[in-house]
Amino acid sequence: MAAATQEDKLLRMANQIASFFRSYPEEEAVAGIHKHIEAFWTPKMVHRLEAALPGFGDKADILVRRALHTDEPAAESPVRPATRDPQKLGEGASDAG
C-alpha cells in the first residue's frame, strides 16, 4: 500500500470539515467549509489541494469542491465569527482559564 501524500492528507482534512458541516443547509455548509479553510489553512495548503482536486474524482466531497471553487459564499457560515476567524479570538469567547 502506498504512503499517503500530502495532498491525500489535505483531502482527508477537508472531507472531515465537510462531514462536520453536512448537517447544515447546503449553502451554509459550503460557507462554513470555505470560511474554515480560509481562516485556518495556509495559502500553500489550499493551492496544493486545489491543484490535486481534479485527480481525486469522487473521493473529494462535493461540498469541499464547491467551497474551494467559490470566492464568496452565498450564505453565512453557521459558525460564529469568534470561532471561525482566529483574528477575532476573544470576541464572544470565554475569558475563563
C-alpha positions in Angstrom: 0.0 0.0 0.0 1.4 3.4 -1.0 2.1 6.0 1.6 -0.4 8.9 1.8 0.8 12.0 0.0 0.5 15.5 1.4 -2.4 16.1 -1.0 -4.2 12.9 0.4 -3.8 14.2 3.9 -5.2 17.6 2.9 -8.2 15.9 1.2 -8.8 13.8 4.3 -8.8 17.0 6.5 -11.1 18.9 4.0 -13.5 15.9 3.9 -13.6 15.8 7.7 -14.5 19.5 7.7 -17.3 18.7 5.2 -18.5 15.9 7.5 -18.8 18.4 10.4 -20.9 20.8 8.3 -23.0 18.2 6.5 -25.9 18.6 9.0 -26.4 22.3 8.0 -28.3 23.5 4.9 -26.1 23.1 1.9 -25.3 26.8 1.3 -24.4 27.3 5.0 -22.2 24.1 4.8 -20.3 25.4 1.8 -19.9 28.8 3.6 -18.7 27.1 6.7 -16.1 24.9 4.9 -14.9 27.9 2.9 -14.5 30.1 5.9 -12.8 27.4 8.0 -10.3 26.7 5.2 -9.7 30.4 4.6 -9.2 31.1 8.3 -7.0 28.1 9.3 -5.2 26.8 6.3 -2.1 28.4 4.7 -2.4 29.5 1.1 0.1 26.8 0.2 -2.2 24.1 1.6 -5.2 25.5 -0.3 -3.3 25.7 -3.6 -2.0 22.1 -3.2 -5.5 20.8 -2.6 -7.0 22.8 -5.4 -4.3 21.6 -7.8 -4.9 17.9 -6.8 -8.7 18.1 -6.7 -9.4 17.0 -10.3 -7.4 13.8 -9.7 -9.3 12.8 -6.7 -12.6 12.2 -8.5 -15.5 11.4 -6.2 -13.1 10.9 -3.2 -13.5 14.7 -2.8 -16.7 15.6 -1.0 -18.9 17.7 -3.3 -19.2 20.3 -0.5 -15.4 20.6 -0.5 -15.3 21.1 -4.2 -18.0 23.8 -4.0 -16.3 25.6 -1.1 -12.9 25.7 -2.9 -14.5 27.0 -6.1 -16.3 29.9 -4.6 -14.8 33.4 -4.0 -17.6 34.5 -1.7 -20.1 32.0 -0.3 -23.8 32.7 -1.0 -24.7 32.2 2.7 -23.2 33.0 6.1 -21.2 30.3 7.9 -23.2 28.7 10.7 -20.1 29.0 12.9 -20.0 32.2 15.0 -17.2 34.7 13.9 -15.2 34.4 17.1 -14.8 30.7 16.4 -14.2 30.7 12.6 -11.8 33.7 12.4 -8.7 33.4 14.6 -8.1 37.2 14.4 -11.4 37.6 16.3 -10.5 35.2 19.0 -11.7 36.6 22.3 -14.8 38.3 20.8 -17.6 36.4 22.4 -15.3 33.8 23.7 -14.9 32.9 27.4 -12.3 34.7 29.4 -12.0 31.7 31.8 -8.7 30.0 32.1 
